[in-house]
Amino acid sequence: MANLFETVMLICFGMSWPVSVYKSWVSKKTGGKSLLFLCLIEFGYLVGLAGKLIYNPSYVIAVYLLNILFVTVDIALYFRNRALEAKERDA
């Protein structure tokens, strides 16, 4: 039952990441984004994943991996957008 509750929690948190990635892709801006926040979230998911892998492997690992993927993409888009903004400033 604990795995079910953890999965629901991760899905609820994770539902915002596709939206965030989409907004980052379309806007091509870093406004409203915090790299520190994204990195802390990523770290939290990685620690949660490590705990699952070491102490209680289950299907919840897939949800952790999906959330990690989306946050990683959002971090990559942050750097892309920062470069685009710098290029725009220099033009």
Residue pairs with C-beta under 8 A, 6 or more apart in sequence:
3 56
3 58
3 59
3 60
6 60
7 59
7 60
7 63
10 60
10 63
10 64
10 67
11 63
13 67
14 63
14 66
14 67
14 70
17 67
17 70
17 71
17 74
18 70
20 70
20 74
21 70
21 73
21 74
21 77
24 33
24 74
24 77
24 78
24 81
25 77
27 81
28 80
28 81
28 84
28 85
29 81
29 85
30 78
30 81
30 82
30 85
33 74
33 78
33 81
35 75
35 78
38 71
38 74
38 75
38 78
39 75
41 71
42 68
42 71
42 72
42 75
45 64
45 67
45 68
45 71
46 68
48 64
49 61
49 64
49 65
49 68
52 58
52 60
52 61
52 64
53 61
